[in-house]
C-alpha cells in the first residue's frame, strides 16, 4: 500500500541513466527553479529600506536612491564572483566549497552551516509570506495562515521529490508571470514619466538635507535593502543540476537572473521614490506604487490584479530555491563526512530526497515554533547569507593569488570589493542589530559541534575497519544458538531445525511473568514433548517487560560460551503475514528484541522467518 501511494504522489522510479536523457535542467527551467528566492525578494527588499528611513521622516526616503545604487554595486560584485565560483568549482557547493578549499575546513563549515539554516529560513519565510498574500486576498482564510503555510511546504516538497524537471516546469508559470508583469509595470511607469503622465510626488528632492538622518540609520537601511540579494548564491550550489556544458549554462543563468533582479530592484526603488510612496498599514509599498502607475481605468485595474497575483505566486514558490540548493549543499558536506552519508543517496526520481525531506521538516518546525509569523526571523536571513558571502569572496581572492601569484589583483577586484561590502554588512549587523540576530550564533555553534562529531565518528569507523599489514584471524571452536520461544508453534519447529544446523549447543529460552506463569508451565511441558533433546530455560521476571530479562540471559550465556571459545547466535523466530497491511495486526516484539540485542558485542543476531499462506 505504501509503495502504491509513493508511486501515485512521487511517480514511478527512474533508471539511473535517465539523468542524461533529460533529467537535468536547461537555462529556462533553471532560471525558474533557482531564481525564485532572489527575484521574490524585490517584493519586500525596497520596502524594508523605506521602513527604516521612515523612522526619521518621509523626507528621508530620497536616501533609498543612493542606497539602492550601493546594493546594485554589491549585486554586480557578487554576480561576477559567483560566476568565477561556478567555473572554478563546477561540482557545486558554492560558498562552502570555496571557503573549505581556500580558507580552512572549519571556516567552510561556518559557511555551509549558515547556508543550511538560511535555506530553512528561506522556505519558512517565503511560504508564510505567500500565505499572507493569499489571506489578504481572501480574508476569511486568515485564521488558517499556519495551515496554508505548511500545506505550501508539503506541495513544494512533493514537487521536488517528483524530480528536477517536473518541479522546474511547474514553477515556470509563476516565475515568468512575475518577471513579465513586473518589467512591464516598470517599463510602463518609465514611459508615463517620459510622456509627462505620471506626476512627480517625491517626499523630498534628491540631496535635500533632512534632520535626523545619521550614518547609523543609513547603514541599517542598507543592510535591510541587502536582503534583496538572498538567493543569489543558489545557482553556484546547484551546478550539477544543469545540462552540459554545466558550468557555462549555470554561469549564463546566473547572469540573466542578476540582470533581471538588478532591473527590477532599480526600477521599483526609483518609481517608489518618484510617486512618493509612504508605508501604509495593510498595503505593501509595491501595491501602492502599482496603483499609482496604473490608475483606476478598467485596463489598469485588471493589470493591477494580475500583478498582485504574480507577486503572491512568486512569494509562495520562492521557497523552491531552498529545495534545490539545500540537498546539493548537504551532498557536498556529506561527501566530506561532515553530514550523514544518507544525504549522498538519490531517491527513486534521481533527486537527493533525504535533503528535500530534511529541509521540509526543518521549515515546518520553524513555522510551528513561530506560529507562521516569521517576520522576526528575517534579520537572521541577512546574517545567515552575508557571512557565507564574505567568506566565499575572501576564498576567491586567495584562489586567484594561488593561481596567478603577483597578477592576481586584476582577477580578484570584484571579490575584494564584494568582500569589503559583505564584511561591512556583517559588522553593521553585529553593532546595531545584535538583539535581532543573536540566535544565529548558538545555532551555528551547535551545528559546528554536530559536523565535527559526525566527521570524528566516520574517521574512527574508517580506522577500525581498515585492514593493516597483518590480519589477526579469530577462530571459534563452536556455536551456541539461543532460540527465543514464545509459544510452541509451526514457527518453533522450523526455528529449532535451523538452529541445530547452525551449532552444536542449542538453548531454547522463554520469559515467564507473574501473569503468565500458569500458561508458561504448559508451554514448557509442550516444548519438552516436541523437542526432548533441546535444553529449555524458563526465565522468571517480576515485571511485564520481557526484553531486559532476555538481554540479561543472553549476556550470561555469552560469558559461558566465551570461556569455551564458542560464538553465540540469538535466533529470533517470526512469522510474516501474506499481505503487508496485516503487519499492523500483530505486535512487533521480534523487532524490539533484535534492536535491544544488536548492541551486544559478542552476539550475532539472526531471524528465522515463517511465511504464512493465508
GIQUI-V550806 format. One record per residue. N is the residue number from 1. NEAR is the number of other ideal C-beta (glycine too) atoms within 10 Angstrom. Layout:
n->N near->NEAR
n->N near->NEAR
//
This chain:
n->1 near->8
n->2 near->8
n->3 near->8
n->4 near->8
n->5 near->9
n->6 near->15
n->7 near->12
n->8 near->9
n->9 near->10
n->10 near->20
n->11 near->15
n->12 near->9
n->13 near->13
n->14 near->17
n->15 near->9
n->16 near->10
n->17 near->9
n->18 near->15
n->19 near->17
n->20 near->10
n->21 near->9
n->22 near->11
n->23 near->20
n->24 near->21
n->25 near->25
n->26 near->14
n->27 near->16
n->28 near->15
n->29 near->21
n->30 near->27
n->31 near->25
n->32 near->24
n->33 near->31
n->34 near->29
n->35 near->29
n->36 near->30
n->37 near->26
n->38 near->26
n->39 near->24
n->40 near->29
n->41 near->28
n->42 near->25
n->43 near->25
n->44 near->20
n->45 near->24
n->46 near->32
n->47 near->23
n->48 near->21
n->49 near->29
n->50 near->24
n->51 near->14
n->52 near->22
n->53 near->26
n->54 near->16
n->55 near->11
n->56 near->17
n->57 near->14
n->58 near->17
n->59 near->19
n->60 near->23
n->61 near->25
n->62 near->19
n->63 near->24
n->64 near->25
n->65 near->18
n->66 near->13
n->67 near->22
n->68 near->23
n->69 near->12
n->70 near->15
n->71 near->25
n->72 near->19
n->73 near->13
n->74 near->25
n->75 near->22
n->76 near->15
n->77 near->22
n->78 near->26
n->79 near->23
n->80 near->19
n->81 near->29
n->82 near->30
n->83 near->20
n->84 near->21
n->85 near->32
n->86 near->26
n->87 near->14
n->88 near->18
n->89 near->25
n->90 near->18
n->91 near->13
n->92 near->24
n->93 near->29
n->94 near->27
n->95 near->31
n->96 near->34
n->97 near->25
n->98 near->30
n->99 near->29
n->100 near->24
n->101 near->17
n->102 near->21
n->103 near->17
n->104 near->13
n->105 near->15
n->106 near->13
n->107 near->18
n->108 near->28
n->109 near->23
n->110 near->22
n->111 near->28
n->112 near->31
n->113 near->25
n->114 near->25
n->115 near->29
n->116 near->27
n->117 near->22
n->118 near->27
n->119 near->31
n->120 near->24
n->121 near->23
n->122 near->31
n->123 near->31
n->124 near->26
n->125 near->28
n->126 near->30
n->127 near->29
n->128 near->30
n->129 near->24
n->130 near->24
n->131 near->26
n->132 near->21
n->133 near->19
n->134 near->20
n->135 near->16
n->136 near->16
n->137 near->12
n->138 near->10
n->139 near->8
n->140 near->7
n->141 near->14
n->142 near->13
n->143 near->9
n->144 near->16
n->145 near->18
n->146 near->17
n->147 near->13
n->148 near->21
n->149 near->32
n->150 near->20
n->151 near->13
n->152 near->23
n->153 near->25
n->154 near->13
n->155 near->15
n->156 near->27
n->157 near->22
n->158 near->16
n->159 near->21
n->160 near->31
n->161 near->22
n->162 near->18
n->163 near->21
n->164 near->23
n->165 near->18
n->166 near->18
n->167 near->26
n->168 near->25
n->169 near->15
n->170 near->18
n->171 near->26
n->172 near->14
n->173 near->13
n->174 near->24
n->175 near->25
n->176 near->15
n->177 near->17
n->178 near->27
n->179 near->21
n->180 near->12
n->181 near->20
n->182 near->24
n->183 near->14
n->184 near->13
n->185 near->24
n->186 near->19
n->187 near->12
n->188 near->18
n->189 near->23
n->190 near->16
n->191 near->12
n->192 near->19
n->193 near->17
n->194 near->9
n->195 near->8
n->196 near->8
n->197 near->12
n->198 near->19
n->199 near->11
n->200 near->11
n->201 near->11
n->202 near->18
n->203 near->19
n->204 near->17
n->205 near->9
n->206 near->11
n->207 near->8
n->208 near->12
n->209 near->7
n->210 near->16
n->211 near->8
n->212 near->10
n->213 near->17
n->214 near->9
n->215 near->7
n->216 near->11
n->217 near->17
n->218 near->19
n->219 near->20
n->220 near->21
n->221 near->25
n->222 near->22
n->223 near->25
n->224 near->24
n->225 near->26
n->226 near->29
n->227 near->20
n->228 near->31
n->229 near->26
n->230 near->27
n->231 near->27
n->232 near->25
n->233 near->28
n->234 near->29
n->235 near->36
n->236 near->32
n->237 near->32
n->238 near->28
n->239 near->25
n->240 near->16
n->241 near->26
n->242 near->27
n->243 near->18
n->244 near->9
n->245 near->11
n->246 near->19
n->247 near->18
n->248 near->15
n->249 near->21
n->250 near->30
n->251 near->23
n->252 near->18
n->253 near->25
n->254 near->28
n->255 near->15
n->256 near->16
n->257 near->24
n->258 near->23
n->259 near->12
n->260 near->19
n->261 near->24
n->262 near->17
n->263 near->17
n->264 near->23
n->265 near->23
n->266 near->19
n->267 near->20
n->268 near->27
n->269 near->24
n->270 near->18
n->271 near->24
n->272 near->25
n->273 near->24
n->274 near->21
n->275 near->22
n->276 near->17
n->277 near->28
n->278 near->12
n->279 near->15
n->280 near->10
n->281 near->4
n->282 near->6
n->283 near->12
n->284 near->19
n->285 near->23
n->286 near->22
n->287 near->18
n->288 near->18
n->289 near->24
n->290 near->25
n->291 near->18
n->292 near->19
n->293 near->24
n->294 near->20
n->295 near->14
n->296 near->8
n->297 near->9
n->298 near->7
n->299 near->9
n->300 near->14
n->301 near->13
n->302 near->11
n->303 near->19
n->304 near->19
n->305 near->12
n->306 near->15
n->307 near->22
n->308 near->19
n->309 near->16
n->310 near->22
n->311 near->26
n->312 near->21
n->313 near->21
n->314 near->30
n->315 near->27
n->316 near->26
n->317 near->29
n->318 near->31
n->319 near->31
n->320 near->28
n->321 near->30
n->322 near->32
n->323 near->26
n->324 near->30
n->325 near->30
n->326 near->30
n->327 near->27
n->328 near->24
n->329 near->30
n->330 near->26
n->331 near->22
n->332 near->25
n->333 near->27
n->334 near->21
n->335 near->14
n->336 near->18
n->337 near->17
n->338 near->25
n->339 near->24
n->340 near->16
n->341 near->12
n->342 near->13
n->343 near->21
n->344 near->16
n->345 near->13
n->346 near->15
n->347 near->21
n->348 near->16
n->349 near->21
n->350 near->19
n->351 near->24
n->352 near->22
n->353 near->20
n->354 near->21
n->355 near->28
n->356 near->24
n->357 near->15
n->358 near->20
n->359 near->27
n->360 near->24
n->361 near->13
n->362 near->20
n->363 near->31
n->364 near->20
n->365 near->12
n->366 near->21
n->367 near->25
n->368 near->13
n->369 near->11
n->370 near->16
n->371 near->11
n->372 near->20
n->373 near->13
n->374 near->23
n->375 near->11
n->376 near->10
n->377 near->21
n->378 near->17
n->379 near->21
n->380 near->22
n->381 near->22
n->382 near->26
n->383 near->25
n->384 near->25
n->385 near->27
n->386 near->26
n->387 near->26
n->388 near->25
n->389 near->30
n->390 near->23
n->391 near->28
n->392 near->33
n->393 near->28
n->394 near->22
n->395 near->29
n->396 near->28
n->397 near->21
n->398 near->17
n->399 near->22
n->400 near->21
n->401 near->16
n->402 near->11
n->403 near->12
n->404 near->13
n->405 near->8
n->406 near->6
n->407 near->10
n->408 near->17
n->409 near->12
n->410 near->8
n->411 near->16
n->412 near->23
n->413 near->14
n->414 near->20
n->415 near->26
n->416 near->17
n->417 near->18
n->418 near->28
n->419 near->22
n->420 near->14
n->421 near->22
n->422 near->26
n->423 near->17
n->424 near->18
n->425 near->23
n->426 near->19
n->427 near->13
n->428 near->19
n->429 near->23
n->430 near->13
n->431 near->11
n->432 near->14
n->433 near->17
n->434 near->13
n->435 near->7
n->436 near->16
n->437 near->18
n->438 near->14
n->439 near->14
n->440 near->23
n->441 near->12
n->442 near->9
n->443 near->16
n->444 near->19
n->445 near->12
n->446 near->11
n->447 near->18
n->448 near->16
n->449 near->10
n->450 near->14
n->451 near->23
n->452 near->14
n->453 near->11
n->454 near->17
n->455 near->17
n->456 near->11
n->457 near->12
n->458 near->16
n->459 near->11
n->460 near->10
n->461 near->11
n->462 near->10
n->463 near->8
n->464 near->7
n->465 near->7
n->466 near->7
n->467 near->6
n->468 near->6
n->469 near->4
n->470 near->5
n->471 near->6
n->472 near->5
n->473 near->4
n->474 near->5
n->475 near->5
n->476 near->11
n->477 near->10
n->478 near->13
n->479 near->17
n->480 near->22
n->481 near->28
n->482 near->27
n->483 near->25
n->484 near->24
n->485 near->25
n->486 near->15
n->487 near->13
n->488 near->21
n->489 near->14
n->490 near->11
n->491 near->18
n->492 near->22
n->493 near->14
n->494 near->15
n->495 near->25
n->496 near->23
n->497 near->11
n->498 near->16
n->499 near->23
n->500 near->15
n->501 near->8
n->502 near->16
n->503 near->19
n->504 near->11
n->505 near->17
n->506 near->23
n->507 near->20
n->508 near->24
n->509 near->19
n->510 near->22
n->511 near->21
n->512 near->19
n->513 near->16
n->514 near->10
n->515 near->9
n->516 near->14
n->517 near->11
n->518 near->8
n->519 near->11
n->520 near->19
n->521 near->12
n->522 near->11
n->523 near->19
n->524 near->17
n->525 near->11
n->526 near->14
n->527 near->20
n->528 near->14
n->529 near->9
n->530 near->11
n->531 near->20
n->532 near->8
n->533 near->8
n->534 near->17
n->535 near->10
n->536 near->17
n->537 near->15
n->538 near->16
n->539 near->15
n->540 near->11
n->541 near->15
n->542 near->8
n->543 near->9
n->544 near->9
n->545 near->12
n->546 near->20
n->547 near->14
n->548 near->12
n->549 near->18
n->550 near->24
n->551 near->17
n->552 near->12
n->553 near->19
n->554 near->23
n->555 near->14
n->556 near->12
n->557 near->22
n->558 near->19
n->559 near->11
n->560 near->12
n->561 near->24
n->562 near->13
n->563 near->7
n->564 near->11
n->565 near->10
n->566 near->20
n->567 near->19
n->568 near->25
n->569 near->19
n->570 near->27
n->571 near->22
n->572 near->21
n->573 near->23
n->574 near->18
n->575 near->15
n->576 near->13
n->577 near->14
n->578 near->9
n->579 near->9
n->580 near->11
n->581 near->9
n->582 near->12
n->583 near->10
n->584 near->8
n->585 near->7
n->586 near->12
n->587 near->7
n->588 near->12
n->589 near->15
n->590 near->18
n->591 near->12
n->592 near->15
n->593 near->20
n->594 near->17
n->595 near->12
n->596 near->15
n->597 near->20
n->598 near->10
n->599 near->9
n->600 near->15
n->601 near->5
n->602 near->13
n->603 near->20
n->604 near->14
n->605 near->19
n->606 near->13
n->607 near->14
n->608 near->20
n->609 near->13
n->610 near->15
n->611 near->8
n->612 near->12
n->613 near->4
n->614 near->6
//
